[in-house]
Amino acid sequence: MSAARLLGVGFHDRPSPRRPIWLAHGLARGGALDLAGFEPAGNLAQFAQLLAAPGPWLGVFDFPLGLARELVEERAWPLSWEQLVAFVERLGRAALEENLREFCDARPRRRRFALRATERVAGAGPAMGRLGTRHALRFQAGAPRLLAAGVTIPGVWSGDGQRVALEGNPALAAAAVTRGAWRSGVRSGRADVRELERERLVDALERGQLAAGVRLRITAADRAAVIADDRGSRLAALLCLAQAQWARHQDNWGLPAQCDALEGWIVVADLPPSATAP
């Protein structure tokens, strides 16, 4: 599948109409990427419906598509991805948080969190999350919807080959331009400074300075909406969209020949910094 229809998703594990999941729709036109528009999903059921859209499309999602094998084996959780997804969903939010607290508390401080192989390569935070269980909760909310939608996750799960899902990481893309905070959150600083950082990142996307030279074309109205969104969900979706454009031109979507199906792989994990900025 060589999709020209691309999707970038800025995800929340507890979406609402006031804080929706944002989907950025894009069209690949030669070497450029046109933003076709944004679409909100105000709850997980609506998000699941959007995933059912017929292909071909390639989507990059801002949440972990796997968990660390070390964690899964220590907790004696299922060792197949499909069964792990179903098991973690059945656990529920509170029980998952308790399991991860027990796991972390039993480990030495310097090894408190279990890292996936892709996180070691990328230098990214663990899917368990430095801040409580944030990322694992995103896996719990997002992965079951991808499984139910029947999409293909390369290296992880075989489904409809016309609808392909990859794990992205907006922070890795943004780091080529700025280490400053661009979305609201814990210790994220002043709102006006974050807005300036978002503007810098949109400028960089338009100039092709992120995601290995992907050049974004965006309307003035959408540009203003991205910069004004202090939660950063629209910008996260845009950065994932750019990663999708990069991945569609790579062998095996830019993933290693072999990756652990329990853990998954961040699509740009081993992309060197020199490839993300001129």
C-alpha positions as semicolon CSV with decimal commas, in nm:
position;residue;x (nm);y (nm);z (nm)
1;M;0,000;0,000;0,000
2;S;0,137;0,338;-0,104
3;A;-0,113;0,575;0,051
4;A;-0,147;0,936;-0,052
5;R;-0,409;0,987;0,223
6;L;-0,231;1,049;0,551
7;L;-0,347;1,088;0,908
8;G;-0,180;1,234;1,217
9;V;-0,342;1,191;1,558
10;G;-0,288;1,400;1,871
11;F;-0,431;1,161;2,129
12;H;-0,590;1,188;2,476
13;D;-0,689;0,886;2,684
14;R;-0,988;1,078;2,825
15;P;-1,117;1,294;2,540
16;S;-1,414;1,527;2,575
17;P;-1,582;1,787;2,356
18;R;-1,372;2,052;2,532
19;R;-1,051;1,850;2,496
20;P;-1,094;1,629;2,190
21;I;-0,858;1,397;2,013
22;W;-0,749;1,589;1,702
23;L;-0,701;1,412;1,371
24;A;-0,504;1,595;1,103
25;H;-0,590;1,480;0,751
26;G;-0,324;1,522;0,486
27;L;-0,268;1,461;0,117
28;A;0,076;1,381;-0,019
29;R;0,142;1,573;-0,339
30;G;0,488;1,496;-0,472
31;G;0,739;1,595;-0,208
32;A;0,496;1,826;-0,028
33;L;0,227;1,758;0,229
34;D;-0,103;1,943;0,215
35;L;-0,307;1,969;0,532
36;A;-0,663;1,887;0,427
37;G;-0,806;1,986;0,765
38;F;-0,859;1,884;1,125
39;E;-1,131;1,661;1,268
40;P;-1,215;1,630;1,641
41;A;-1,320;1,316;1,827
42;G;-1,489;1,416;2,151
43;N;-1,496;1,063;2,294
44;L;-1,333;0,724;2,237
45;A;-1,640;0,584;2,061
46;Q;-1,622;0,863;1,803
47;F;-1,248;0,803;1,766
48;A;-1,319;0,434;1,697
49;Q;-1,572;0,529;1,429
50;L;-1,317;0,751;1,254
51;L;-1,066;0,464;1,245
52;A;-1,317;0,261;1,045
53;A;-1,286;0,500;0,746
54;P;-1,202;0,294;0,438
55;G;-0,847;0,294;0,306
56;P;-0,604;0,332;0,169
57;W;-0,460;0,551;0,442
58;L;-0,151;0,566;0,659
59;G;-0,181;0,707;1,010
60;V;0,072;0,800;1,277
61;F;-0,062;0,802;1,632
62;D;0,069;0,989;1,936
63;F;0,043;0,704;2,187
64;P;0,240;0,385;2,261
65;L;0,136;0,084;2,054
66;G;0,307;-0,155;2,294
67;L;0,441;-0,199;2,647
68;A;0,786;-0,296;2,772
69;R;0,841;-0,673;2,758
70;E;1,019;-0,652;3,095
71;L;0,700;-0,515;3,254
72;V;0,471;-0,766;3,082
73;E;0,681;-1,068;3,178
74;E;0,733;-0,958;3,539
75;R;0,359;-0,906;3,590
76;A;0,281;-1,236;3,412
77;W;0,057;-1,060;3,162
78;P;-0,028;-1,219;2,822
79;L;0,264;-1,249;2,582
80;S;0,075;-1,199;2,258
81;W;-0,008;-0,842;2,157
82;E;-0,376;-0,911;2,087
83;Q;-0,427;-1,081;2,424
84;L;-0,223;-0,814;2,605
85;V;-0,440;-0,535;2,461
86;A;-0,759;-0,712;2,568
87;F;-0,618;-0,791;2,913
88;V;-0,504;-0,435;2,984
89;E;-0,839;-0,297;2,869
90;R;-1,023;-0,534;3,106
91;L;-0,800;-0,430;3,396
92;G;-0,950;-0,084;3,397
93;R;-0,776;0,242;3,474
94;A;-0,742;0,209;3,854
95;A;-0,609;-0,148;3,842
96;L;-0,355;-0,060;3,572
97;E;-0,228;0,230;3,780
98;E;-0,198;0,005;4,085
99;N;-0,010;-0,262;3,890
100;L;0,242;-0,009;3,762
101;R;0,290;0,145;4,106
102;E;0,364;-0,200;4,250
103;F;0,606;-0,275;3,967
104;C;0,793;0,054;4,006
105;D;0,806;0,046;4,386
106;A;0,972;-0,296;4,381
107;R;1,260;-0,179;4,158
108;P;1,581;0,015;4,228
109;R;1,533;0,388;4,191
110;R;1,756;0,419;3,883
111;R;1,567;0,140;3,708
112;R;1,223;0,229;3,833
113;F;1,065;0,239;3,487
114;A;1,091;-0,033;3,226
115;L;1,195;0,096;2,884
116;R;1,100;-0,044;2,549
117;A;1,384;-0,105;2,303
118;T;1,254;0,175;2,079
119;E;1,260;0,420;2,372
120;R;1,624;0,336;2,441
121;V;1,713;0,404;2,079
122;A;1,511;0,726;2,061
123;G;1,602;0,859;2,405
124;A;1,229;0,892;2,467
125;G;1,038;0,860;2,793
126;P;0,907;0,515;2,888
127;A;0,559;0,405;2,783
128;M;0,497;0,361;3,155
129;G;0,544;0,734;3,188
130;R;0,772;0,951;3,396
131;L;0,464;1,122;3,531
132;G;0,268;0,843;3,694
133;T;0,117;0,609;3,438
134;R;0,031;0,864;3,170
135;H;0,157;0,679;2,864
136;A;0,039;0,335;2,972
137;L;-0,309;0,478;3,016
138;R;-0,290;0,609;2,661
139;F;-0,201;0,259;2,543
140;Q;-0,495;0,122;2,742
141;A;-0,732;0,368;2,574
142;G;-0,592;0,370;2,222
143;A;-0,463;0,023;2,137
144;P;-0,800;-0,156;2,182
145;R;-0,958;0,084;1,932
146;L;-0,690;0,009;1,673
147;L;-0,733;-0,363;1,731
148;A;-1,113;-0,342;1,703
149;A;-1,083;-0,133;1,385
150;G;-0,882;-0,414;1,223
151;V;-0,596;-0,195;1,103
152;T;-0,244;-0,321;1,033
153;I;0,030;-0,219;1,277
154;P;0,356;-0,316;1,103
155;G;0,572;-0,545;1,312
156;V;0,294;-0,582;1,567
157;W;-0,040;-0,686;1,419
158;S;-0,167;-0,787;1,073
159;G;-0,506;-0,652;0,975
160;D;-0,637;-0,454;0,680
161;G;-0,332;-0,372;0,470
162;Q;-0,509;-0,067;0,327
163;R;-0,527;0,098;0,672
164;V;-0,185;0,117;0,836
165;A;-0,111;0,257;1,183
166;L;0,232;0,357;1,312
167;E;0,344;0,497;1,646
168;G;0,476;0,851;1,629
169;N;0,638;1,086;1,876
170;P;0,576;1,459;1,828
171;A;0,834;1,551;2,091
172;L;1,112;1,380;1,894
173;A;1,025;1,584;1,587
174;A;0,991;1,909;1,782
175;A;1,331;1,859;1,951
176;A;1,505;1,929;1,619
177;V;1,391;2,291;1,655
178;T;1,325;2,354;2,024
179;R;1,358;2,198;2,365
180;G;1,113;2,451;2,506
181;A;0,761;2,365;2,620
182;W;0,502;2,406;2,345
183;R;0,200;2,247;2,516
184;S;0,042;2,314;2,854
185;G;0,119;2,073;3,134
186;V;0,326;2,022;3,446
187;R;0,601;2,286;3,477
188;S;0,533;2,408;3,123
189;G;0,603;2,775;3,194
190;R;0,423;3,078;3,055
191;A;0,142;3,054;2,801
192;D;0,285;3,332;2,581
193;V;0,621;3,154;2,560
194;R;0,451;2,827;2,464
195;E;0,263;3,009;2,189
196;L;0,588;3,141;2,046
197;E;0,732;2,789;2,049
198;R;0,429;2,655;1,861
199;E;0,474;2,929;1,603
200;R;0,840;2,834;1,561
201;L;0,745;2,472;1,505
202;V;0,476;2,550;1,247
203;D;0,727;2,774;1,066
204;A;0,976;2,486;1,067
205;L;0,716;2,246;0,924
206;E;0,638;2,491;0,644
207;R;1,009;2,529;0,564
208;G;1,069;2,152;0,566
209;Q;1,299;2,159;0,869
210;L;1,130;1,869;1,051
211;A;1,061;1,500;0,975
212;A;1,353;1,467;0,732
213;G;1,255;1,758;0,512
214;V;0,879;1,711;0,482
215;R;0,738;2,046;0,367
216;L;0,389;2,127;0,499
217;R;0,134;2,345;0,320
218;I;-0,129;2,484;0,555
219;T;-0,398;2,753;0,530
220;A;-0,373;3,071;0,734
221;A;-0,683;2,973;0,934
222;D;-0,550;2,628;1,026
223;R;-0,209;2,777;1,107
224;A;-0,368;3,024;1,347
225;A;-0,574;2,747;1,512
226;V;-0,264;2,534;1,569
227;I;-0,071;2,820;1,725
228;A;-0,365;2,921;1,946
229;D;-0,420;2,566;2,079
230;D;-0,234;2,575;2,412
231;R;-0,293;2,207;2,480
232;G;-0,084;2,139;2,172
233;S;-0,308;1,862;2,040
234;R;-0,344;2,009;1,692
235;L;0,032;2,061;1,669
236;A;0,096;1,706;1,793
237;A;-0,136;1,582;1,518
238;L;0,052;1,790;1,259
239;L;0,390;1,656;1,371
240;C;0,253;1,301;1,347
241;L;0,118;1,381;1,001
242;A;0,465;1,491;0,890
243;Q;0,608;1,166;1,030
244;A;0,351;0,974;0,824
245;Q;0,465;1,153;0,507
246;W;0,825;1,059;0,588
247;A;0,735;0,696;0,666
248;R;0,543;0,636;0,343
249;H;0,865;0,680;0,142
250;Q;1,073;0,439;0,355
251;D;1,131;0,067;0,323
252;N;0,910;-0,111;0,577
253;W;0,771;0,229;0,681
254;G;1,109;0,318;0,831
255;L;1,091;0,040;1,092
256;P;1,369;-0,211;1,163
257;A;1,343;-0,549;0,994
258;Q;1,264;-0,706;1,330
259;C;1,092;-0,546;1,625
260;D;0,933;-0,692;1,936
261;A;0,561;-0,729;1,865
262;L;0,479;-0,667;2,233
263;E;0,668;-0,339;2,238
264;G;0,615;-0,187;1,895
265;W;0,839;0,080;1,746
266;I;0,839;0,460;1,722
267;V;0,853;0,536;1,352
268;V;1,134;0,793;1,380
269;A;1,315;0,636;1,677
270;D;1,646;0,584;1,497
271;L;1,626;0,884;1,264
272;P;1,948;1,079;1,331
273;P;1,916;1,447;1,432
274;S;2,100;1,549;1,115
275;A;1,810;1,402;0,913
276;T;1,545;1,611;1,087
277;A;1,690;1,952;1,029
278;P;1,893;2,103;0,740
